[in-house]
Amino acid sequence: MTTARAVTISDVARVAGVSPATVSRVLNGSETVAPELADRVRKAAADTRYVPNSNGRALRRRVSDVWAVIVSDVQNPFFTGVVAAIERVAVDRGFSVVLCNSDEQVARESEYLRLAAAQHLAGIVIAVASEMESDLRTAAADIPAVMIDRRVHDHLGDSVMVDNRLAGRLAADHLLEQGFRRIACITGPSDVSTTEDRLAGFRTRLSEAGAPIARKWIRRANLRAQGGESALCALLREGDLPDAVFATNGPLTEGAYQALQAEGIAIGAGIGLIGVDDDHWTRMVAPQVSVVQQPVAEIGRLAGELLADRAAHGPGPAQRIVLTPALIARGSSARGH
């Protein structure tokens, strides 16, 4: 059994009666070839059913038509929504998207960045695993990169973020308005800028209101629902219960909700709860869960547009966009619900 040989540029050149270099210039859109010759080349390419080799073209141009979107947790609905919005922009602008999940691991993230550079991808959108340990310098030196959601210490380029300190303040203001004073916080590792900023804004607002958060009521966990559940269960079993809980991301909010249920504590009536990110489940439980909502689709859309503009126009002043979160109050934080 034999396999048909792929048609090459040399084959097209032989049929058209021109040099391979002329074929290459015509097929790459050059306007330096005489119209009559260009028409002959295009007809020969059609007659021979020539299909350009995208990998070879990418190497010659030193760029592909693919973006790498690297997120820290592909199972987090926040990132799922952001990636979907990025992909819509990519498709509209003629790009494809490869999704990479670092799983909160700096080493895995570094490997994806290395591969992006080696494959000469057209751009990178990234939510880093660590503010201090993640390193974009190698990839971002040659490839446009847009940071989303989380800061990294040495990235001076384009970024789309949310005002996370404001998110913490909004949560604190709401709980204070509902009459809560003994408030706990379930948050992530200190090297993740989003949860750290939300905690900082939350603590600052409570202190301003004369209700500072006790150190023992700040519990750190990995950024998974299981981590949030374990952290809050451990706190609740120590006694001296808080009257409300703030969870600083979507999975931690889910875990906190599960912990309160597991300990038989009435949510709202027993202990109030507010989280971050309006994931679908927050509206499917009773009581529904209060959240600070991030503009998920807007983050993805703006990141995609920034990257597409960089591809079209090249280097320029960094664009740093900061979006505003919004409070959605529901039954889980209604005092005496």
C-alpha positions in Angstrom: 0.0 0.0 0.0 1.4 3.4 -1.0 0.7 6.9 0.3 0.2 9.8 -2.1 3.0 12.3 -2.0 2.0 15.8 -0.9 2.3 18.5 -3.5 5.2 20.9 -2.9 6.0 24.4 -3.9 8.5 23.0 -6.4 5.6 21.0 -8.1 3.6 24.2 -8.4 6.6 26.1 -9.8 7.1 23.4 -12.4 3.5 23.5 -13.6 3.5 27.4 -13.6 6.9 27.6 -15.3 8.3 29.9 -12.6 10.8 29.5 -9.8 9.9 28.2 -6.3 10.8 31.6 -4.9 8.2 33.2 -7.1 5.5 30.7 -6.0 6.4 31.4 -2.4 6.1 35.2 -2.8 2.7 34.9 -4.5 1.3 32.5 -2.0 2.5 34.7 0.9 0.7 37.7 -0.5 3.7 39.6 -2.0 2.8 42.3 -4.5 6.2 42.3 -6.1 5.3 39.6 -8.7 3.8 40.7 -12.1 0.0 40.1 -12.2 0.2 37.7 -15.1 2.8 35.5 -13.3 0.8 35.7 -10.1 -2.4 34.5 -11.9 -0.4 31.6 -13.4 0.9 30.6 -10.0 -2.5 30.7 -8.4 -4.0 28.6 -11.2 -1.1 26.1 -10.9 -1.7 25.8 -7.2 -5.4 25.2 -7.7 -4.8 22.6 -10.5 -2.3 20.7 -8.4 -4.4 21.0 -5.2 -1.5 22.4 -3.3 -2.1 22.8 0.4 0.3 25.1 2.3 2.3 23.5 5.2 1.2 25.6 8.2 4.0 24.4 10.4 6.6 25.3 7.8 5.0 28.7 7.2 5.0 29.3 11.0 8.7 28.6 11.2 9.6 30.8 8.2 7.4 33.7 9.5 8.5 32.9 13.1 4.9 33.1 14.2 1.8 30.9 14.1 -1.9 31.8 14.2 -2.3 30.2 17.6 -2.7 31.7 21.1 -1.8 29.8 24.2 -4.2 30.5 27.0 -2.6 29.3 30.3 -4.8 29.2 33.4 -4.1 28.1 36.9 -7.2 25.9 37.3 -9.2 24.8 34.3 -11.9 23.4 36.6 -12.7 26.7 38.1 -15.8 28.1 36.4 -14.3 31.6 36.5 -11.5 30.5 34.2 -13.9 28.5 32.0 -15.9 31.7 31.4 -12.9 33.8 30.7 -11.4 31.3 28.3 -14.7 31.1 26.4 -14.7 34.9 25.9 -11.1 34.9 24.8 -11.8 32.2 22.2 -14.7 34.2 20.7 -12.4 37.1 20.1 -9.6 34.8 18.7 -12.0 33.2 16.2 -13.3 36.6 15.1 -9.7 37.8 14.5 -8.5 34.6 12.7 -6.7 32.9 15.5 -7.0 29.5 17.2 -6.7 28.9 21.0 -4.8 26.2 22.8 -5.9 25.8 26.4 -3.2 25.0 29.0 -3.9 24.1 32.6 -1.0 24.8 35.0 -3.0 23.3 37.9 -1.4 25.9 40.2 2.0 24.5 39.5 4.8 26.9 38.5 6.9 24.1 36.9 4.1 23.1 34.6 3.4 26.7 33.8 7.0 27.2 32.9 7.0 24.2 30.5 3.9 25.6 28.7 5.7 29.0 28.3 8.8 27.3 27.0 6.7 25.4 24.4 4.9 28.6 23.4 8.2 30.2 22.7 9.6 27.2 20.9 6.5 26.9 18.6 6.6 30.7 17.9 3.0 31.1 18.9 1.2 34.4 18.1 0.4 35.3 21.7 -0.1 34.2 25.3 -2.9 35.0 27.8 -2.0 33.9 31.2 -3.2 33.7 34.8 -0.1 32.9 36.7 0.3 30.2 39.4 2.5 32.5 41.7 3.0 36.2 42.0 6.7 35.8 42.9 7.8 32.5 41.3 6.1 32.7 37.9 8.5 34.0 35.2 7.3 35.3 31.8 10.5 36.9 30.7 11.7 34.2 28.3 8.4 33.8 26.5 7.2 37.4 26.7 10.5 38.6 25.2 9.4 37.3 21.8 5.7 36.8 22.1 2.9 39.3 23.0 1.6 38.3 26.4 -1.5 39.6 28.3 -1.8 39.0 32.1 -5.3 38.3 33.4 -6.7 37.9 36.9 -3.4 37.7 38.8 -0.3 39.8 39.1 3.3 38.6 38.6 6.2 40.6 40.0 8.1 41.3 36.8 5.5 41.7 34.1 5.3 45.2 32.8 3.1 44.5 29.8 -0.6 44.4 29.0 -3.0 43.2 31.7 -6.7 42.9 32.5 -7.4 42.7 36.2 -10.2 43.3 38.6 -10.0 45.7 41.6 -9.6 42.9 44.1 -9.1 45.1 47.1 -12.5 46.7 46.3 -14.0 43.2 46.1 -12.9 42.6 49.7 -14.2 45.9 50.8 -17.6 45.3 49.2 -17.9 42.0 51.0 -17.0 43.6 54.3 -19.4 46.5 53.8 -22.2 44.2 53.1 -21.6 42.0 56.1 -21.3 45.0 58.4 -24.5 46.5 57.1 -26.2 43.2 57.9 -25.0 43.5 61.5 -22.2 40.8 61.4 -19.2 41.6 63.5 -17.4 38.4 64.3 -16.3 37.5 60.8 -13.9 34.8 59.5 -12.2 34.6 56.1 -11.2 31.5 54.1 -8.5 32.6 51.6 -5.8 31.2 49.4 -2.0 31.0 49.5 -0.2 34.3 50.1 1.6 34.2 46.7 -1.7 34.4 44.8 -2.4 38.1 44.3 -6.2 37.9 43.8 -7.1 36.2 47.1 -4.4 38.2 49.0 -5.7 41.5 47.7 -9.3 40.5 48.6 -8.2 39.6 52.1 -6.3 42.9 52.4 -9.3 45.0 51.3 -11.6 43.0 53.6 -9.4 43.4 56.7 -8.9 47.1 56.1 -12.6 47.8 55.9 -13.3 45.8 59.0 -10.6 47.7 60.9 -12.0 51.0 59.7 -15.4 50.0 61.1 -14.0 49.0 64.5 -14.6 45.3 63.9 -11.1 44.0 63.1 -10.9 40.3 62.1 -9.3 38.0 64.6 -6.1 36.3 63.4 -7.5 32.9 64.3 -10.4 33.5 62.0 -8.2 33.9 58.9 -7.7 30.4 57.4 -5.6 29.7 54.3 -6.2 26.8 52.0 -5.4 25.6 48.5 -7.7 27.1 46.0 -10.0 24.1 45.7 -13.4 23.4 47.2 -12.0 20.6 49.3 -9.4 23.0 50.7 -12.0 25.6 51.6 -14.2 22.9 53.3 -11.4 21.5 55.3 -10.2 24.9 56.5 -13.6 26.1 57.6 -14.5 22.7 59.2 -11.3 22.9 61.3 -12.2 26.4 62.4 -15.8 25.5 63.3 -14.8 22.5 65.4 -12.6 24.7 67.6 -15.6 26.5 69.0 -15.9 30.2 69.6 -17.7 30.5 66.3 -17.7 33.5 64.0 -21.1 34.9 62.9 -20.2 35.2 59.2 -17.6 33.9 56.7 -16.1 35.5 53.6 -14.6 33.1 51.1 -12.2 34.8 48.6 -12.8 32.8 45.4 -15.4 30.5 43.8 -14.1 27.1 44.8 -13.4 28.3 48.4 -17.0 29.6 48.5 -18.3 26.2 47.5 -16.1 24.6 50.1 -17.3 27.0 52.8 -20.9 26.3 51.9 -20.2 22.5 52.2 -18.5 22.9 55.5 -21.4 24.8 57.1 -23.8 22.1 55.8 -21.5 19.3 57.1 -21.5 20.9 60.6 -25.2 21.3 60.6 -25.1 25.1 60.8 -28.0 27.1 59.2 -26.5 29.3 56.5 -27.7 32.9 57.0 -29.7 32.2 60.2 -26.7 30.6 61.9 -23.6 31.9 60.2 -23.7 34.3 57.2 -21.8 33.6 54.1 -20.5 35.7 51.2 -18.1 34.6 48.5 -16.5 35.7 45.2 -17.7 34.7 41.7 -21.3 34.1 40.7 -21.0 30.4 39.8 -24.2 28.6 38.7 -24.5 26.6 41.9 -24.8 29.8 44.0 -28.3 30.4 42.6 -29.3 26.7 42.8 -29.1 26.2 46.5 -31.3 27.5 49.4 -30.6 30.0 50.6 -28.9 31.4 47.5 -25.3 32.6 48.1 -24.3 36.2 48.2 -21.2 37.0 46.1 -19.0 39.7 44.8 -19.3 39.2 41.1 -16.4 39.6 38.6 -17.1 40.7 35.0 -16.0 37.4 33.6 -16.9 37.8 30.0 -15.5 41.3 29.9 -12.1 40.1 31.3 -11.8 37.6 28.5 -13.1 39.9 25.7 -10.6 42.7 26.7 -7.7 40.3 27.0 -8.4 38.8 23.6 -8.7 42.3 22.0 -5.5 43.5 23.6 -3.6 40.4 22.2 -5.2 40.7 18.8 -4.2 44.4 18.6 -0.6 43.6 19.6 -0.5 41.0 16.8 -1.8 43.6 14.3 0.1 46.7 15.4 3.2 45.4 17.3 4.8 46.9 20.4 3.5 50.0 22.1 2.7 51.4 25.6 1.4 48.8 28.0 -2.4 48.7 28.5 -3.3 48.0 32.1 -7.1 47.6 32.5 -8.7 47.3 35.9 -12.4 46.4 36.1 -14.9 46.9 38.9 -16.6 44.0 40.7 -20.2 44.2 41.9 -22.0 43.0 45.0 -24.9 40.6 44.6 -26.7 40.2 48.0 -28.8 37.0 48.6 -30.1 35.0 51.4 -26.9 33.5 52.7 -25.8 36.8 54.2 -29.2 38.0 55.3 -29.1 38.3 59.1 -31.7 36.0 60.6 -32.6 34.5 57.2 
